[in-house]
Amino acid sequence: MNPLSVGVLGGSFNPIHLGHMELAKEAHIQFGLGNILLMPTSLTWYKDTSSLAGPEHRLAMARLGAKEMGEEYMRASSIDIDRGGITYTCDTVNELRDVYDDIYFIIGSDSLMYIDEWKNAGDFLKKCIILYGKRDGDDVEAISEKKKFLKQEYGADIRELKIKKIPISSSDIRKRIKSGKSITGLVPKSVEEYIMENNLYR
């Protein structure tokens, strides 16, 4: 494993859940990544932030989740939160390039379909390798066409990350908490305890 390679799994992590952990784990296994950063965003330009827990809470939950997994390759990163303001992938990639030679940016197949709309997409697509998590029910033909377009337009290196179907979403977890339903088995145990102790998403 190349110590100067890093996998980056970014997101609002509102809250982080076992589906995120599975993505990170499979990126480690399938691509031999010895460093994977779980990186909560500060603010996200394309999502409603009205139900967003504070950055200190989301970072704390990412740290707890990484610790509970007990894997040395996985840790939480405060880079985006420390920078503040709206999180843009191009800024994150440029900051990481000062430390790492190879950056593997981990996203879902849904994000792949509009990644060229992100700020300075042409720039960061040249500087990192995109790993996308393929899911059951994906439009394989549409994804294939998108990959072809991104490669021709930007020289993007896009690779498929095979993952199990894990029907978990942060929005569903928040709804369950608000309605008093259990979230056991959806998030790491330490994250569940943190949410309850801090009365989040009520």
C-alpha positions in Angstrom: 0.0 0.0 0.0 1.3 3.4 -1.0 1.4 5.7 2.1 1.2 8.7 -0.2 -2.2 7.6 -1.5 -5.4 8.5 0.2 -9.1 7.8 -0.1 -11.5 10.6 0.7 -15.1 9.9 1.7 -16.7 13.3 2.1 -20.3 14.2 3.0 -22.5 16.0 5.4 -22.5 12.9 7.6 -25.7 14.1 9.2 -25.3 11.6 10.8 -22.6 9.2 9.6 -24.0 5.6 9.2 -23.0 2.1 8.5 -23.5 2.6 4.7 -20.7 5.2 4.8 -18.5 2.8 6.7 -19.1 0.0 4.1 -18.0 2.4 1.3 -14.8 3.2 3.1 -14.1 -0.4 4.0 -14.6 -1.6 0.4 -12.4 1.2 -1.0 -9.7 -0.1 1.3 -10.1 -3.7 0.3 -10.7 -3.3 -3.5 -8.1 -0.6 -4.1 -5.6 -1.2 -1.4 -5.9 2.2 0.2 -3.9 2.4 3.4 -5.4 5.8 4.3 -9.0 6.7 4.2 -10.3 10.0 5.5 -13.9 10.4 6.6 -14.4 14.1 5.9 -17.5 16.0 7.1 -18.3 19.0 5.0 -18.6 22.5 6.5 -21.7 23.5 4.4 -22.9 21.9 1.2 -23.9 24.1 -1.7 -26.5 21.7 -3.1 -28.4 20.5 0.0 -30.9 22.0 2.4 -29.0 22.7 5.6 -32.0 23.4 7.9 -31.6 20.0 9.6 -27.8 20.0 9.6 -26.3 19.3 13.0 -23.4 21.5 14.0 -20.0 20.8 12.5 -18.5 19.9 15.9 -21.2 17.2 16.3 -20.8 15.7 12.8 -17.0 15.6 13.2 -17.3 14.0 16.6 -19.6 11.3 15.2 -17.2 10.7 12.3 -14.4 10.2 14.8 -16.5 7.9 16.9 -17.5 5.8 13.9 -13.9 5.5 12.7 -12.7 4.5 16.2 -15.4 1.9 16.6 -14.5 0.3 13.3 -11.1 -0.3 14.8 -9.3 0.0 11.5 -6.0 1.8 11.5 -6.5 3.0 7.9 -9.7 4.9 8.7 -9.8 8.2 10.5 -11.9 11.4 10.5 -10.6 14.6 9.1 -11.5 18.2 9.9 -10.0 19.8 6.8 -13.3 21.0 5.3 -14.7 22.1 8.6 -11.5 23.9 9.5 -11.6 25.8 6.2 -15.2 26.9 6.9 -17.8 28.3 4.6 -19.2 26.2 1.7 -17.2 23.0 1.0 -16.0 22.7 -2.6 -14.3 19.5 -3.7 -11.8 21.5 -5.7 -10.5 23.2 -2.6 -10.3 19.9 -0.7 -8.3 18.2 -3.5 -5.9 21.1 -3.8 -5.2 21.1 0.0 -4.6 17.3 0.0 -2.3 17.5 -3.0 0.2 19.2 -0.7 0.5 15.9 1.3 -0.6 13.0 -1.0 0.5 12.0 -4.4 -2.6 10.1 -5.3 -6.1 11.0 -4.2 -9.1 8.7 -4.6 -12.3 10.6 -4.1 -15.1 8.3 -3.1 -18.7 9.1 -4.2 -22.0 7.4 -4.8 -23.2 6.7 -8.4 -25.9 9.4 -8.0 -23.2 12.1 -7.4 -21.3 10.8 -10.5 -24.1 11.8 -12.7 -23.7 15.5 -12.0 -20.1 15.8 -10.8 -19.3 17.9 -13.9 -21.6 20.6 -12.4 -19.4 21.0 -9.3 -17.2 24.0 -8.9 -14.0 23.8 -11.1 -14.8 20.2 -12.0 -12.4 20.1 -14.9 -9.5 21.0 -12.5 -10.1 18.5 -9.7 -11.1 15.7 -12.1 -7.5 15.9 -13.5 -6.0 15.8 -10.0 -7.8 12.8 -8.5 -9.2 9.4 -9.2 -12.9 9.0 -8.8 -14.3 5.9 -7.1 -18.0 5.5 -7.4 -20.1 3.1 -5.5 -22.3 1.1 -7.8 -25.7 0.3 -6.5 -28.5 -2.1 -7.4 -31.0 -0.4 -9.7 -28.4 2.0 -11.2 -29.0 2.9 -14.9 -25.9 1.1 -16.2 -26.1 2.6 -19.6 -26.4 6.2 -18.3 -23.4 5.7 -16.0 -21.4 4.3 -18.9 -22.2 7.3 -21.0 -21.4 9.7 -18.2 -18.0 8.0 -17.6 -17.2 8.2 -21.3 -18.1 11.9 -21.5 -16.0 12.7 -18.4 -13.0 10.9 -19.7 -13.3 12.6 -23.1 -14.0 16.0 -21.7 -11.6 16.1 -18.7 -9.4 13.0 -19.0 -11.1 11.8 -15.8 -10.0 8.5 -14.3 -13.2 6.9 -13.0 -13.3 3.5 -11.4 -16.2 1.3 -10.1 -16.4 0.4 -6.5 -18.5 -2.6 -5.9 -20.6 -2.4 -2.7 -23.4 -4.3 -1.1 -26.8 -2.9 -1.2 -27.3 -1.1 2.1 -30.6 0.6 2.3 -29.6 3.3 4.8 -29.9 7.1 4.4 -29.1 9.9 6.9 -32.4 11.5 6.1 -34.3 8.3 7.1 -32.3 8.0 10.3 -33.2 11.6 11.2 -36.9 10.9 10.5 -36.7 7.8 12.7 -35.1 9.7 15.6 -37.8 12.4 15.3 -40.6 9.9 15.5 -39.0 8.0 18.4 -38.0 4.9 16.4 -34.9 2.9 16.9 -31.8 3.5 14.8 -29.9 0.5 16.2 -28.1 -1.3 13.4 -28.1 1.7 11.2 -25.3 3.7 12.7 -22.2 2.6 14.8 -23.3 2.0 18.4 -21.1 4.9 19.7 -22.7 7.3 17.2 -26.2 6.2 18.4 -25.2 6.9 22.0 -23.7 10.3 21.0 -26.9 11.3 19.2 -29.1 10.4 22.2 -26.7 12.0 24.7 -26.7 15.3 22.7 -30.4 15.2 21.9 -29.7 15.6 18.1 -32.4 15.5 15.4 -35.3 15.8 17.8 
